[in-house]
Amino acid sequence: MTVEAVKWYRMAAERGHAQAQLKLGWMFTVGLGVPEDPIEAIRWYRRASEQDSPEASQMVDYLYKSQLGDDAEAVKWYRKAAEQGSV
């Protein structure tokens, strides 16, 4: 991923574009063009989740469970994803 692509996604995400927020979260999840950072990934996924993105809520669930070891928070986000029509 180029620096320009990362800049574009960040700009769109900061302006509220849910798909860009989801993509930026993924970039931070896997370290694609940015350092891998689960906390920063969660920040972007939460913003997308606020716009009813069940995929984003699932990723927050995943990161809390697998990366941060917080089962209680993971369950909260799993339920949110379910309420949004996922799982």
PyMOL Python script that loads the backbone (N, CA, C, O; Angstrom):
from pymol import cmd

cmd.read_pdbstr("""\
ATOM      1  N   MET A   1       0.866  -1.179   0.000  1.00  0.00           N
ATOM      2  CA  MET A   1       0.000   0.000   0.000  1.00  0.00           C
ATOM      3  C   MET A   1       0.901   1.227   0.000  1.00  0.00           C
ATOM      4  O   MET A   1       1.854   1.311   0.775  1.00  0.00           O
ATOM      5  N   THR A   2       0.598   2.151  -0.854  1.00  0.00           N
ATOM      6  CA  THR A   2       1.419   3.355  -0.946  1.00  0.00           C
ATOM      7  C   THR A   2       1.031   4.368   0.129  1.00  0.00           C
ATOM      8  O   THR A   2      -0.059   4.318   0.698  1.00  0.00           O
ATOM      9  N   VAL A   3       1.947   5.277   0.381  1.00  0.00           N
ATOM     10  CA  VAL A   3       1.693   6.350   1.336  1.00  0.00           C
ATOM     11  C   VAL A   3       0.503   7.186   0.886  1.00  0.00           C
ATOM     12  O   VAL A   3      -0.295   7.629   1.712  1.00  0.00           O
ATOM     13  N   GLU A   4       0.384   7.400  -0.405  1.00  0.00           N
ATOM     14  CA  GLU A   4      -0.734   8.191  -0.935  1.00  0.00           C
ATOM     15  C   GLU A   4      -2.076   7.502  -0.687  1.00  0.00           C
ATOM     16  O   GLU A   4      -3.063   8.164  -0.364  1.00  0.00           O
ATOM     17  N   ALA A   5      -2.115   6.204  -0.835  1.00  0.00           N
ATOM     18  CA  ALA A   5      -3.361   5.471  -0.575  1.00  0.00           C
ATOM     19  C   ALA A   5      -3.742   5.578   0.898  1.00  0.00           C
ATOM     20  O   ALA A   5      -4.909   5.786   1.231  1.00  0.00           O
ATOM     21  N   VAL A   6      -2.764   5.438   1.767  1.00  0.00           N
ATOM     22  CA  VAL A   6      -3.033   5.562   3.206  1.00  0.00           C
ATOM     23  C   VAL A   6      -3.574   6.955   3.511  1.00  0.00           C
ATOM     24  O   VAL A   6      -4.533   7.098   4.269  1.00  0.00           O
ATOM     25  N   LYS A   7      -2.967   7.972   2.927  1.00  0.00           N
ATOM     26  CA  LYS A   7      -3.437   9.355   3.135  1.00  0.00           C
ATOM     27  C   LYS A   7      -4.881   9.507   2.672  1.00  0.00           C
ATOM     28  O   LYS A   7      -5.693  10.131   3.354  1.00  0.00           O
ATOM     29  N   TRP A   8      -5.201   8.932   1.504  1.00  0.00           N
ATOM     30  CA  TRP A   8      -6.554   9.058   0.972  1.00  0.00           C
ATOM     31  C   TRP A   8      -7.555   8.392   1.908  1.00  0.00           C
ATOM     32  O   TRP A   8      -8.585   8.983   2.235  1.00  0.00           O
ATOM     33  N   TYR A   9      -7.261   7.164   2.343  1.00  0.00           N
ATOM     34  CA  TYR A   9      -8.174   6.471   3.246  1.00  0.00           C
ATOM     35  C   TYR A   9      -8.343   7.234   4.553  1.00  0.00           C
ATOM     36  O   TYR A   9      -9.452   7.341   5.076  1.00  0.00           O
ATOM     37  N   ARG A  10      -7.241   7.764   5.080  1.00  0.00           N
ATOM     38  CA  ARG A  10      -7.319   8.517   6.335  1.00  0.00           C
ATOM     39  C   ARG A  10      -8.185   9.766   6.157  1.00  0.00           C
ATOM     40  O   ARG A  10      -9.019  10.076   7.007  1.00  0.00           O
ATOM     41  N   MET A  11      -7.982  10.473   5.057  1.00  0.00           N
ATOM     42  CA  MET A  11      -8.765  11.689   4.808  1.00  0.00           C
ATOM     43  C   MET A  11     -10.258  11.353   4.709  1.00  0.00           C
ATOM     44  O   MET A  11     -11.090  12.022   5.321  1.00  0.00           O
ATOM     45  N   ALA A  12     -10.587  10.325   3.942  1.00  0.00           N
ATOM     46  CA  ALA A  12     -11.987   9.932   3.788  1.00  0.00           C
ATOM     47  C   ALA A  12     -12.558   9.446   5.123  1.00  0.00           C
ATOM     48  O   ALA A  12     -13.699   9.761   5.458  1.00  0.00           O
ATOM     49  N   ALA A  13     -11.776   8.688   5.880  1.00  0.00           N
ATOM     50  CA  ALA A  13     -12.227   8.180   7.180  1.00  0.00           C
ATOM     51  C   ALA A  13     -12.488   9.322   8.149  1.00  0.00           C
ATOM     52  O   ALA A  13     -13.490   9.313   8.864  1.00  0.00           O
ATOM     53  N   GLU A  14     -11.607  10.290   8.178  1.00  0.00           N
ATOM     54  CA  GLU A  14     -11.788  11.432   9.074  1.00  0.00           C
ATOM     55  C   GLU A  14     -13.015  12.251   8.712  1.00  0.00           C
ATOM     56  O   GLU A  14     -13.590  12.924   9.568  1.00  0.00           O
ATOM     57  N   ARG A  15     -13.415  12.198   7.464  1.00  0.00           N
ATOM     58  CA  ARG A  15     -14.621  12.922   7.020  1.00  0.00           C
ATOM     59  C   ARG A  15     -15.892  12.112   7.203  1.00  0.00           C
ATOM     60  O   ARG A  15     -16.979  12.557   6.834  1.00  0.00           O
ATOM     61  N   GLY A  16     -15.752  10.903   7.782  1.00  0.00           N
ATOM     62  CA  GLY A  16     -16.945  10.131   8.121  1.00  0.00           C
ATOM     63  C   GLY A  16     -17.339   9.050   7.159  1.00  0.00           C
ATOM     64  O   GLY A  16     -18.425   8.488   7.300  1.00  0.00           O
ATOM     65  N   HIS A  17     -16.514   8.726   6.187  1.00  0.00           N
ATOM     66  CA  HIS A  17     -16.845   7.681   5.222  1.00  0.00           C
ATOM     67  C   HIS A  17     -16.645   6.316   5.882  1.00  0.00           C
ATOM     68  O   HIS A  17     -15.518   5.921   6.182  1.00  0.00           O
ATOM     69  N   ALA A  18     -17.754   5.598   6.106  1.00  0.00           N
ATOM     70  CA  ALA A  18     -17.712   4.340   6.860  1.00  0.00           C
ATOM     71  C   ALA A  18     -16.833   3.283   6.202  1.00  0.00           C
ATOM     72  O   ALA A  18     -16.102   2.579   6.898  1.00  0.00           O
ATOM     73  N   GLN A  19     -16.886   3.156   4.891  1.00  0.00           N
ATOM     74  CA  GLN A  19     -16.055   2.148   4.223  1.00  0.00           C
ATOM     75  C   GLN A  19     -14.571   2.482   4.347  1.00  0.00           C
ATOM     76  O   GLN A  19     -13.742   1.581   4.478  1.00  0.00           O
ATOM     77  N   ALA A  20     -14.232   3.762   4.306  1.00  0.00           N
ATOM     78  CA  ALA A  20     -12.836   4.163   4.502  1.00  0.00           C
ATOM     79  C   ALA A  20     -12.407   3.898   5.946  1.00  0.00           C
ATOM     80  O   ALA A  20     -11.268   3.500   6.189  1.00  0.00           O
ATOM     81  N   GLN A  21     -13.299   4.114   6.894  1.00  0.00           N
ATOM     82  CA  GLN A  21     -12.990   3.815   8.296  1.00  0.00           C
ATOM     83  C   GLN A  21     -12.748   2.317   8.468  1.00  0.00           C
ATOM     84  O   GLN A  21     -11.827   1.908   9.176  1.00  0.00           O
ATOM     85  N   LEU A  22     -13.569   1.511   7.824  1.00  0.00           N
ATOM     86  CA  LEU A  22     -13.417   0.060   7.878  1.00  0.00           C
ATOM     87  C   LEU A  22     -12.074  -0.354   7.259  1.00  0.00           C
ATOM     88  O   LEU A  22     -11.353  -1.176   7.825  1.00  0.00           O
ATOM     89  N   LYS A  23     -11.751   0.210   6.113  1.00  0.00           N
ATOM     90  CA  LYS A  23     -10.483  -0.108   5.442  1.00  0.00           C
ATOM     91  C   LYS A  23      -9.290   0.340   6.285  1.00  0.00           C
ATOM     92  O   LYS A  23      -8.314  -0.399   6.413  1.00  0.00           O
ATOM     93  N   LEU A  24      -9.357   1.524   6.853  1.00  0.00           N
ATOM     94  CA  LEU A  24      -8.267   2.015   7.685  1.00  0.00           C
ATOM     95  C   LEU A  24      -8.102   1.139   8.921  1.00  0.00           C
ATOM     96  O   LEU A  24      -6.979   0.863   9.343  1.00  0.00           O
ATOM     97  N   GLY A  25      -9.203   0.708   9.495  1.00  0.00           N
ATOM     98  CA  GLY A  25      -9.129  -0.231  10.604  1.00  0.00           C
ATOM     99  C   GLY A  25      -8.401  -1.503  10.195  1.00  0.00           C
ATOM    100  O   GLY A  25      -7.562  -2.010  10.940  1.00  0.00           O
ATOM    101  N   TRP A  26      -8.722  -2.021   9.006  1.00  0.00           N
ATOM    102  CA  TRP A  26      -8.056  -3.223   8.505  1.00  0.00           C
ATOM    103  C   TRP A  26      -6.556  -2.987   8.320  1.00  0.00           C
ATOM    104  O   TRP A  26      -5.732  -3.845   8.636  1.00  0.00           O
ATOM    105  N   MET A  27      -6.225  -1.808   7.802  1.00  0.00           N
ATOM    106  CA  MET A  27      -4.808  -1.490   7.596  1.00  0.00           C
ATOM    107  C   MET A  27      -4.040  -1.552   8.918  1.00  0.00           C
ATOM    108  O   MET A  27      -2.933  -2.089   8.975  1.00  0.00           O
ATOM    109  N   PHE A  28      -4.628  -1.004   9.968  1.00  0.00           N
ATOM    110  CA  PHE A  28      -3.979  -1.049  11.273  1.00  0.00           C
ATOM    111  C   PHE A  28      -4.032  -2.451  11.884  1.00  0.00           C
ATOM    112  O   PHE A  28      -3.168  -2.801  12.688  1.00  0.00           O
ATOM    113  N   THR A  29      -5.018  -3.248  11.522  1.00  0.00           N
ATOM    114  CA  THR A  29      -5.112  -4.617  12.025  1.00  0.00           C
ATOM    115  C   THR A  29      -3.961  -5.467  11.505  1.00  0.00           C
ATOM    116  O   THR A  29      -3.357  -6.229  12.260  1.00  0.00           O
ATOM    117  N   VAL A  30      -3.661  -5.339  10.230  1.00  0.00           N
ATOM    118  CA  VAL A  30      -2.658  -6.204   9.595  1.00  0.00           C
ATOM    119  C   VAL A  30      -1.335  -5.503   9.301  1.00  0.00           C
ATOM    120  O   VAL A  30      -0.391  -6.146   8.840  1.00  0.00           O
ATOM    121  N   GLY A  31      -1.248  -4.191   9.559  1.00  0.00           N
ATOM    122  CA  GLY A  31      -0.018  -3.463   9.272  1.00  0.00           C
ATOM    123  C   GLY A  31       0.185  -3.206   7.790  1.00  0.00           C
ATOM    124  O   GLY A  31       1.303  -3.317   7.288  1.00  0.00           O
ATOM    125  N   LEU A  32      -0.875  -2.867   7.093  1.00  0.00           N
ATOM    126  CA  LEU A  32      -0.827  -2.612   5.654  1.00  0.00           C
ATOM    127  C   LEU A  32      -0.597  -1.120   5.398  1.00  0.00           C
ATOM    128  O   LEU A  32      -1.540  -0.329   5.429  1.00  0.00           O
ATOM    129  N   GLY A  33       0.644  -0.744   5.148  1.00  0.00           N
ATOM    130  CA  GLY A  33       0.983   0.654   4.887  1.00  0.00           C
ATOM    131  C   GLY A  33       1.114   1.506   6.133  1.00  0.00           C
ATOM    132  O   GLY A  33       1.493   2.674   6.049  1.00  0.00           O
ATOM    133  N   VAL A  34       0.808   0.940   7.280  1.00  0.00           N
ATOM    134  CA  VAL A  34       0.911   1.608   8.583  1.00  0.00           C
ATOM    135  C   VAL A  34       1.403   0.561   9.586  1.00  0.00           C
ATOM    136  O   VAL A  34       1.310  -0.637   9.317  1.00  0.00           O
ATOM    137  N   PRO A  35       1.920   0.991  10.727  1.00  0.00           N
ATOM    138  CA  PRO A  35       2.312  -0.006  11.728  1.00  0.00           C
ATOM    139  C   PRO A  35       1.081  -0.754  12.258  1.00  0.00           C
ATOM    140  O   PRO A  35       0.014  -0.163  12.425  1.00  0.00           O
ATOM    141  N   GLU A  36       1.237  -2.030  12.515  1.00  0.00           N
ATOM    142  CA  GLU A  36       0.152  -2.813  13.111  1.00  0.00           C
ATOM    143  C   GLU A  36      -0.149  -2.245  14.495  1.00  0.00           C
ATOM    144  O   GLU A  36       0.749  -2.100  15.324  1.00  0.00           O
ATOM    145  N   ASP A  37      -1.417  -1.927  14.738  1.00  0.00           N
ATOM    146  CA  ASP A  37      -1.806  -1.283  15.999  1.00  0.00           C
ATOM    147  C   ASP A  37      -3.270  -1.605  16.296  1.00  0.00           C
ATOM    148  O   ASP A  37      -4.161  -0.955  15.747  1.00  0.00           O
ATOM    149  N   PRO A  38      -3.539  -2.597  17.157  1.00  0.00           N
ATOM    150  CA  PRO A  38      -4.936  -2.971  17.416  1.00  0.00           C
ATOM    151  C   PRO A  38      -5.752  -1.859  18.067  1.00  0.00           C
ATOM    152  O   PRO A  38      -6.958  -1.769  17.837  1.00  0.00           O
ATOM    153  N   ILE A  39      -5.126  -1.022  18.864  1.00  0.00           N
ATOM    154  CA  ILE A  39      -5.866   0.081  19.506  1.00  0.00           C
ATOM    155  C   ILE A  39      -6.330   1.092  18.453  1.00  0.00           C
ATOM    156  O   ILE A  39      -7.476   1.540  18.478  1.00  0.00           O
ATOM    157  N   GLU A  40      -5.442   1.442  17.538  1.00  0.00           N
ATOM    158  CA  GLU A  40      -5.814   2.373  16.468  1.00  0.00           C
ATOM    159  C   GLU A  40      -6.842   1.728  15.542  1.00  0.00           C
ATOM    160  O   GLU A  40      -7.756   2.401  15.065  1.00  0.00           O
ATOM    161  N   ALA A  41      -6.697   0.434  15.287  1.00  0.00           N
ATOM    162  CA  ALA A  41      -7.675  -0.276  14.459  1.00  0.00           C
ATOM    163  C   ALA A  41      -9.051  -0.215  15.104  1.00  0.00           C
ATOM    164  O   ALA A  41     -10.043   0.064  14.430  1.00  0.00           O
ATOM    165  N   ILE A  42      -9.115  -0.473  16.396  1.00  0.00           N
ATOM    166  CA  ILE A  42     -10.392  -0.418  17.122  1.00  0.00           C
ATOM    167  C   ILE A  42     -11.000   0.968  17.023  1.00  0.00           C
ATOM    168  O   ILE A  42     -12.211   1.104  16.849  1.00  0.00           O
ATOM    169  N   ARG A  43     -10.185   1.983  17.130  1.00  0.00           N
ATOM    170  CA  ARG A  43     -10.694   3.365  17.035  1.00  0.00           C
ATOM    171  C   ARG A  43     -11.435   3.586  15.714  1.00  0.00           C
ATOM    172  O   ARG A  43     -12.515   4.178  15.696  1.00  0.00           O
ATOM    173  N   TRP A  44     -10.851   3.109  14.608  1.00  0.00           N
ATOM    174  CA  TRP A  44     -11.500   3.301  13.305  1.00  0.00           C
ATOM    175  C   TRP A  44     -12.696   2.387  13.126  1.00  0.00           C
ATOM    176  O   TRP A  44     -13.716   2.798  12.572  1.00  0.00           O
ATOM    177  N   TYR A  45     -12.580   1.154  13.588  1.00  0.00           N
ATOM    178  CA  TYR A  45     -13.728   0.250  13.499  1.00  0.00           C
ATOM    179  C   TYR A  45     -14.908   0.771  14.306  1.00  0.00           C
ATOM    180  O   TYR A  45     -16.052   0.656  13.867  1.00  0.00           O
ATOM    181  N   ARG A  46     -14.652   1.334  15.465  1.00  0.00           N
ATOM    182  CA  ARG A  46     -15.754   1.883  16.273  1.00  0.00           C
ATOM    183  C   ARG A  46     -16.481   2.997  15.534  1.00  0.00           C
ATOM    184  O   ARG A  46     -17.708   3.089  15.578  1.00  0.00           O
ATOM    185  N   ARG A  47     -15.720   3.831  14.862  1.00  0.00           N
ATOM    186  CA  ARG A  47     -16.361   4.915  14.108  1.00  0.00           C
ATOM    187  C   ARG A  47     -17.248   4.351  12.999  1.00  0.00           C
ATOM    188  O   ARG A  47     -18.348   4.856  12.774  1.00  0.00           O
ATOM    189  N   ALA A  48     -16.785   3.320  12.312  1.00  0.00           N
ATOM    190  CA  ALA A  48     -17.611   2.688  11.279  1.00  0.00           C
ATOM    191  C   ALA A  48     -18.817   1.996  11.907  1.00  0.00           C
ATOM    192  O   ALA A  48     -19.911   2.016  11.344  1.00  0.00           O
ATOM    193  N   SER A  49     -18.619   1.392  13.058  1.00  0.00           N
ATOM    194  CA  SER A  49     -19.714   0.720  13.763  1.00  0.00           C
ATOM    195  C   SER A  49     -20.822   1.700  14.128  1.00  0.00           C
ATOM    196  O   SER A  49     -22.003   1.355  14.073  1.00  0.00           O
ATOM    197  N   GLU A  50     -20.451   2.906  14.495  1.00  0.00           N
ATOM    198  CA  GLU A  50     -21.444   3.933  14.826  1.00  0.00           C
ATOM    199  C   GLU A  50     -22.340   4.250  13.634  1.00  0.00           C
ATOM    200  O   GLU A  50     -23.419   4.819  13.797  1.00  0.00           O
ATOM    201  N   GLN A  51     -21.892   3.881  12.437  1.00  0.00           N
ATOM    202  CA  GLN A  51     -22.682   4.075  11.226  1.00  0.00           C
ATOM    203  C   GLN A  51     -23.331   2.753  10.788  1.00  0.00           C
ATOM    204  O   GLN A  51     -23.635   2.553   9.612  1.00  0.00           O
ATOM    205  N   ASP A  52     -23.531   1.868  11.757  1.00  0.00           N
ATOM    206  CA  ASP A  52     -24.218   0.589  11.550  1.00  0.00           C
ATOM    207  C   ASP A  52     -23.473  -0.371  10.627  1.00  0.00           C
ATOM    208  O   ASP A  52     -24.084  -1.018   9.776  1.00  0.00           O
ATOM    209  N   SER A  53     -22.172  -0.461  10.793  1.00  0.00           N
ATOM    210  CA  SER A  53     -21.387  -1.431  10.046  1.00  0.00           C
ATOM    211  C   SER A  53     -21.168  -2.678  10.897  1.00  0.00           C
ATOM    212  O   SER A  53     -20.333  -2.671  11.801  1.00  0.00           O
ATOM    213  N   PRO A  54     -21.915  -3.756  10.616  1.00  0.00           N
ATOM    214  CA  PRO A  54     -21.719  -4.969  11.405  1.00  0.00           C
ATOM    215  C   PRO A  54     -20.315  -5.549  11.230  1.00  0.00           C
ATOM    216  O   PRO A  54     -19.785  -6.167  12.153  1.00  0.00           O
ATOM    217  N   GLU A  55     -19.708  -5.356  10.055  1.00  0.00           N
ATOM    218  CA  GLU A  55     -18.350  -5.842   9.835  1.00  0.00           C
ATOM    219  C   GLU A  55     -17.382  -5.169  10.802  1.00  0.00           C
ATOM    220  O   GLU A  55     -16.488  -5.814  11.348  1.00  0.00           O
ATOM    221  N   ALA A  56     -17.566  -3.880  11.005  1.00  0.00           N
ATOM    222  CA  ALA A  56     -16.709  -3.138  11.929  1.00  0.00           C
ATOM    223  C   ALA A  56     -16.900  -3.639  13.355  1.00  0.00           C
ATOM    224  O   ALA A  56     -15.926  -3.811  14.089  1.00  0.00           O
ATOM    225  N   SER A  57     -18.133  -3.871  13.747  1.00  0.00           N
ATOM    226  CA  SER A  57     -18.401  -4.373  15.095  1.00  0.00           C
ATOM    227  C   SER A  57     -17.775  -5.756  15.294  1.00  0.00           C
ATOM    228  O   SER A  57     -17.246  -6.052  16.366  1.00  0.00           O
ATOM    229  N   GLN A  58     -17.837  -6.595  14.265  1.00  0.00           N
ATOM    230  CA  GLN A  58     -17.212  -7.912  14.345  1.00  0.00           C
ATOM    231  C   GLN A  58     -15.698  -7.792  14.521  1.00  0.00           C
ATOM    232  O   GLN A  58     -15.092  -8.561  15.266  1.00  0.00           O
ATOM    233  N   MET A  59     -15.097  -6.836  13.839  1.00  0.00           N
ATOM    234  CA  MET A  59     -13.650  -6.674  13.952  1.00  0.00           C
ATOM    235  C   MET A  59     -13.260  -6.160  15.340  1.00  0.00           C
ATOM    236  O   MET A  59     -12.222  -6.554  15.872  1.00  0.00           O
ATOM    237  N   VAL A  60     -14.075  -5.293  15.925  1.00  0.00           N
ATOM    238  CA  VAL A  60     -13.801  -4.848  17.297  1.00  0.00           C
ATOM    239  C   VAL A  60     -13.880  -6.048  18.232  1.00  0.00           C
ATOM    240  O   VAL A  60     -13.020  -6.222  19.095  1.00  0.00           O
ATOM    241  N   ASP A  61     -14.903  -6.870  18.064  1.00  0.00           N
ATOM    242  CA  ASP A  61     -15.041  -8.106  18.838  1.00  0.00           C
ATOM    243  C   ASP A  61     -13.783  -8.958  18.693  1.00  0.00           C
ATOM    244  O   ASP A  61     -13.197  -9.387  19.687  1.00  0.00           O
ATOM    245  N   TYR A  62     -13.376  -9.196  17.463  1.00  0.00           N
ATOM    246  CA  TYR A  62     -12.197 -10.022  17.176  1.00  0.00           C
ATOM    247  C   TYR A  62     -10.938  -9.477  17.850  1.00  0.00           C
ATOM    248  O   TYR A  62     -10.188 -10.231  18.469  1.00  0.00           O
ATOM    249  N   LEU A  63     -10.708  -8.185  17.732  1.00  0.00           N
ATOM    250  CA  LEU A  63      -9.489  -7.598  18.298  1.00  0.00           C
ATOM    251  C   LEU A  63      -9.481  -7.637  19.822  1.00  0.00           C
ATOM    252  O   LEU A  63      -8.450  -7.909  20.437  1.00  0.00           O
ATOM    253  N   TYR A  64     -10.630  -7.366  20.424  1.00  0.00           N
ATOM    254  CA  TYR A  64     -10.678  -7.450  21.886  1.00  0.00           C
ATOM    255  C   TYR A  64     -10.396  -8.874  22.355  1.00  0.00           C
ATOM    256  O   TYR A  64      -9.695  -9.080  23.346  1.00  0.00           O
ATOM    257  N   LYS A  65     -10.935  -9.840  21.650  1.00  0.00           N
ATOM    258  CA  LYS A  65     -10.749 -11.238  22.060  1.00  0.00           C
ATOM    259  C   LYS A  65      -9.344 -11.737  21.751  1.00  0.00           C
ATOM    260  O   LYS A  65      -8.665 -12.265  22.632  1.00  0.00           O
ATOM    261  N   SER A  66      -8.906 -11.576  20.514  1.00  0.00           N
ATOM    262  CA  SER A  66      -7.667 -12.218  20.092  1.00  0.00           C
ATOM    263  C   SER A  66      -6.404 -11.407  20.391  1.00  0.00           C
ATOM    264  O   SER A  66      -5.353 -11.986  20.667  1.00  0.00           O
ATOM    265  N   GLN A  67      -6.493 -10.102  20.341  1.00  0.00           N
ATOM    266  CA  GLN A  67      -5.299  -9.281  20.523  1.00  0.00           C
ATOM    267  C   GLN A  67      -5.165  -8.693  21.921  1.00  0.00           C
ATOM    268  O   GLN A  67      -4.056  -8.552  22.438  1.00  0.00           O
ATOM    269  N   LEU A  68      -6.292  -8.351  22.530  1.00  0.00           N
ATOM    270  CA  LEU A  68      -6.244  -7.660  23.817  1.00  0.00           C
ATOM    271  C   LEU A  68      -6.687  -8.538  24.984  1.00  0.00           C
ATOM    272  O   LEU A  68      -6.524  -8.155  26.143  1.00  0.00           O
ATOM    273  N   GLY A  69      -7.242  -9.705  24.690  1.00  0.00           N
ATOM    274  CA  GLY A  69      -7.635 -10.643  25.733  1.00  0.00           C
ATOM    275  C   GLY A  69      -8.742 -10.153  26.651  1.00  0.00           C
ATOM    276  O   GLY A  69      -8.795 -10.542  27.818  1.00  0.00           O
ATOM    277  N   ASP A  70      -9.624  -9.305  26.142  1.00  0.00           N
ATOM    278  CA  ASP A  70     -10.720  -8.757  26.942  1.00  0.00           C
ATOM    279  C   ASP A  70     -12.030  -9.405  26.489  1.00  0.00           C
ATOM    280  O   ASP A  70     -12.731  -8.885  25.621  1.00  0.00           O
ATOM    281  N   ASP A  71     -12.341 -10.547  27.095  1.00  0.00           N
ATOM    282  CA  ASP A  71     -13.535 -11.292  26.693  1.00  0.00           C
ATOM    283  C   ASP A  71     -14.833 -10.527  26.945  1.00  0.00           C
ATOM    284  O   ASP A  71     -15.761 -10.615  26.141  1.00  0.00           O
ATOM    285  N   ALA A  72     -14.912  -9.793  28.027  1.00  0.00           N
ATOM    286  CA  ALA A  72     -16.139  -9.051  28.349  1.00  0.00           C
ATOM    287  C   ALA A  72     -16.422  -7.994  27.280  1.00  0.00           C
ATOM    288  O   ALA A  72     -17.558  -7.842  26.831  1.00  0.00           O
ATOM    289  N   GLU A  73     -15.391  -7.277  26.884  1.00  0.00           N
ATOM    290  CA  GLU A  73     -15.573  -6.252  25.842  1.00  0.00           C
ATOM    291  C   GLU A  73     -15.864  -6.919  24.498  1.00  0.00           C
ATOM    292  O   GLU A  73     -16.656  -6.404  23.710  1.00  0.00           O
ATOM    293  N   ALA A  74     -15.236  -8.046  24.236  1.00  0.00           N
ATOM    294  CA  ALA A  74     -15.480  -8.784  22.990  1.00  0.00           C
ATOM    295  C   ALA A  74     -16.946  -9.201  22.886  1.00  0.00           C
ATOM    296  O   ALA A  74     -17.554  -9.070  21.824  1.00  0.00           O
ATOM    297  N   VAL A  75     -17.510  -9.700  23.976  1.00  0.00           N
ATOM    298  CA  VAL A  75     -18.918 -10.119  23.974  1.00  0.00           C
ATOM    299  C   VAL A  75     -19.830  -8.931  23.699  1.00  0.00           C
ATOM    300  O   VAL A  75     -20.810  -9.055  22.966  1.00  0.00           O
ATOM    301  N   LYS A  76     -19.517  -7.802  24.273  1.00  0.00           N
ATOM    302  CA  LYS A  76     -20.311  -6.576  24.044  1.00  0.00           C
ATOM    303  C   LYS A  76     -20.358  -6.249  22.546  1.00  0.00           C
ATOM    304  O   LYS A  76     -21.416  -5.906  22.019  1.00  0.00           O
ATOM    305  N   TRP A  77     -19.224  -6.354  21.868  1.00  0.00           N
ATOM    306  CA  TRP A  77     -19.170  -6.022  20.441  1.00  0.00           C
ATOM    307  C   TRP A  77     -19.761  -7.124  19.584  1.00  0.00           C
ATOM    308  O   TRP A  77     -20.298  -6.848  18.511  1.00  0.00           O
ATOM    309  N   TYR A  78     -19.673  -8.365  20.033  1.00  0.00           N
ATOM    310  CA  TYR A  78     -20.323  -9.467  19.334  1.00  0.00           C
ATOM    311  C   TYR A  78     -21.839  -9.236  19.315  1.00  0.00           C
ATOM    312  O   TYR A  78     -22.497  -9.410  18.290  1.00  0.00           O
ATOM    313  N   ARG A  79     -22.365  -8.846  20.459  1.00  0.00           N
ATOM    314  CA  ARG A  79     -23.805  -8.563  20.548  1.00  0.00           C
ATOM    315  C   ARG A  79     -24.199  -7.386  19.660  1.00  0.00           C
ATOM    316  O   ARG A  79     -25.244  -7.407  19.009  1.00  0.00           O
ATOM    317  N   LYS A  80     -23.346  -6.356  19.642  1.00  0.00           N
ATOM    318  CA  LYS A  80     -23.642  -5.205  18.792  1.00  0.00           C
ATOM    319  C   LYS A  80     -23.682  -5.624  17.326  1.00  0.00           C
ATOM    320  O   LYS A  80     -24.566  -5.198  16.582  1.00  0.00           O
ATOM    321  N   ALA A  81     -22.731  -6.454  16.909  1.00  0.00           N
ATOM    322  CA  ALA A  81     -22.726  -6.939  15.522  1.00  0.00           C
ATOM    323  C   ALA A  81     -24.003  -7.713  15.227  1.00  0.00           C
ATOM    324  O   ALA A  81     -24.580  -7.572  14.149  1.00  0.00           O
ATOM    325  N   ALA A  82     -24.446  -8.531  16.179  1.00  0.00           N
ATOM    326  CA  ALA A  82     -25.681  -9.286  16.007  1.00  0.00           C
ATOM    327  C   ALA A  82     -26.883  -8.348  15.873  1.00  0.00           C
ATOM    328  O   ALA A  82     -27.757  -8.569  15.035  1.00  0.00           O
ATOM    329  N   GLU A  83     -26.920  -7.309  16.695  1.00  0.00           N
ATOM    330  CA  GLU A  83     -28.006  -6.331  16.603  1.00  0.00           C
ATOM    331  C   GLU A  83     -28.006  -5.600  15.272  1.00  0.00           C
ATOM    332  O   GLU A  83     -29.051  -5.142  14.808  1.00  0.00           O
ATOM    333  N   GLN A  84     -26.847  -5.491  14.664  1.00  0.00           N
ATOM    334  CA  GLN A  84     -26.729  -4.801  13.376  1.00  0.00           C
ATOM    335  C   GLN A  84     -27.009  -5.749  12.187  1.00  0.00           C
ATOM    336  O   GLN A  84     -26.922  -5.349  11.026  1.00  0.00           O
ATOM    337  N   GLY A  85     -27.341  -6.991  12.502  1.00  0.00           N
ATOM    338  CA  GLY A  85     -27.730  -7.919  11.462  1.00  0.00           C
ATOM    339  C   GLY A  85     -26.669  -8.920  11.056  1.00  0.00           C
ATOM    340  O   GLY A  85     -26.831  -9.625  10.060  1.00  0.00           O
ATOM    341  N   SER A  86     -25.596  -8.993  11.806  1.00  0.00           N
ATOM    342  CA  SER A  86     -24.534  -9.938  11.500  1.00  0.00           C
ATOM    343  C   SER A  86     -24.656 -11.172  12.378  1.00  0.00           C
ATOM    344  O   SER A  86     -25.502 -11.226  13.271  1.00  0.00           O
ATOM    345  N   VAL A  87     -23.836 -12.134  12.131  1.00  0.00           N
ATOM    346  CA  VAL A  87     -23.681 -13.401  12.868  1.00  0.00           C
ATOM    347  C   VAL A  87     -24.923 -14.200  13.053  1.00  0.00           C
ATOM    348  O   VAL A  87     -24.884 -15.271  13.657  1.00  0.00           O
TER     349      VAL A  87
END
""", "prot")
cmd.dss("prot")
cmd.show_as("cartoon", "prot")
cmd.util.cbc("prot")
cmd.orient("prot")
